[in-house]
Each structure stands twice: as C-alpha cells, then as structure tokens.
C-alpha cells in the first residue's frame, strides 16, 4: 500500500484493546505492519495493487481490512483459526457458486491460480469487493419483507448446491428439532417464564413426528449480515456459520433474531416476524409440517435468548408474546 497514515484499528464487538489484540492475537506489531502484509499478499496472490488502507476490524479469530485499489474498494478477510481452514475454503467456493447463480452475496475474488481462498503465513485469507448498502432496518416493513424473500431464494439455491456433501462432512447436521428442544427443556433455565416453558413442552408433545429434511442454510441470517439499499437487499454477508439444517429452523431463528447486530441483541416485534415470514412465503411456501413447527420454534428460540442475569432488551417479554402467535398458513394454495 502507498505510504499513508496507518489504518484505524477497532474491535467489532469485544471490549478488548484493539492494539493489544492486533499484536497478541494476530501477531502484527502495529496497524501499519498489518496493512503492509495485506498489500503484499493481495498483490502476490490476486495481482491487485492495493492503495491506502482505511481500517482494520477484528473479532475473535477474524480480521477485516478495507482498502482502495485501481478497480475500487476491496475488503480482505483473514482467519487465524487453523481448524477451520478447510471449511473456509469450502465456504468460499460455495459463495462463488451462489454469485454465479445470481444470489446477492459478497463474492470472493478469484486468485491468479483460480482459488477463492488462500492459506498463507499461517492464516486463511479471502478478498471481496466492497458492496454499498446499510444494515437491514427492521423498522422498515419493505426491507423486512425483502429480506424474507431473499432468504427463501437463498434456500432454494443452496438446496441444489452440487458440492454440498463436502460441507456436510465438515459440519454434520444438527440433531432433530424435537431432540434439540427436549435437551433444552431438560436443562435449567431459571429466568424463563414458567408458563412459556410449560406451553413449549405442550407444543413439543403434539409437534409433527416425521423428521424434516435438512439442507445447507446460511446459519446466521440477521440484520448484521444483510445489506440493503432502499427496499432491495444488495448483499447477504458472512456465510461462516453455513451448515446442514432444517430450513424452517433457520427461518424461525432468523425471524426472532432479525434485528440483532454486533452488540445490539434485542428482540423484534411479532409484526416484524410476520412480515419476514410473509416475504419468505411469497417465494417459497412452507409445507404443512414446517408450518406446524413455526410457533414452537419461535417460542423456543425466544426463550433460549433470555439471559441469566438482567434482561434489558426484553427477551422475556418477547417469549410471553410468542405464546399468542396466530396460526401460520401452510403450503396449500
């Protein structure tokens, strides 16, 4: 990168000192050293000359750097989690495939030798172009409905991903829904409203017995990972949690957590969840079995979000409100 002021360094959500994290966790003496490494690595593997770096953002084992190039702004993301390197390479290939299928994703740039993720200097690194947009605003019904429709189209695409077995081998499918909820009910949750827990137990007892099929899903579809311009979703970000799962489980989890961002983890209203579901069903209707699971899953996920201590954002109230969910229309027209 050209000589310029060192990039700004920051933590995405952790309270740690970013300078200390950059040095002790990522092994760079300072921001200038990290920027210089990114510049040399991007030019070596992608053949792109990097210009001034603006900022470096870190969270857990990941770091992102924003910088200028002659072809526009780019974002490099690297991970030091060596046990995830095979998975990150597989996810990069999957994201590139989704981009070719016309899905609104942040496509990884291809290296000079045809890869979409490289392992170099003990890290796994990918490169993307910066995509314009703001994080999803759950107070906008149009944006919420558009997000639901995008998730449905994403599910349809992922269901036919030809190399899905590779990711399934790296991340086995979750337990069945009844097993997951039964295990949760069998543990202690002192802050959960007793009535809501009792209702969850009753709903589980009458839930459909047939196991639902699994497929690849995004794994973390919520406001923090959805960019929007106007009422159009411009990009779905961060597929690092992609895994085989029941699509109704992701749909319900996304509806409950839709408004959450980096350090803002409050619930959305029932109206927002309904709008999101309507957007999804405008593209892909739920089967009767999936619809029968909807209110059970929304209640369970709401209960599971209640913190052990204070509940400043109102997850307990959200769980109580989930007791009064209306019936969901099934796939029959």
Secondary structure, DSSP 8 states (H G I E B T S, - for coil): --S-S--EEEESS--S-HHHHHHHTT--SSHHHHHHHHHHHHHHHH---EEEEEEEEEETTEEEEEEEETTEEEEEEEE--GGGHHHHHHHHHHHHHHHHTT--B--B---TTS-SSEEETTEEEEEEE----EE--TT-HHHHHHHHHHHHHHHHHHTT-TTHHHHHHHS-----HHHHHHHHHTS--TTS-HHHHHHHHHHHHTS--S----EEE-S--SGGGEEEETTEEEEE---TT-EEE-HHHHHHHHHHHTT--SS------HHHHHHHHHHHHTTS---HHHHHHHHHHHHHHHHHT--SS--TT-HHHHHHHHTT------S--
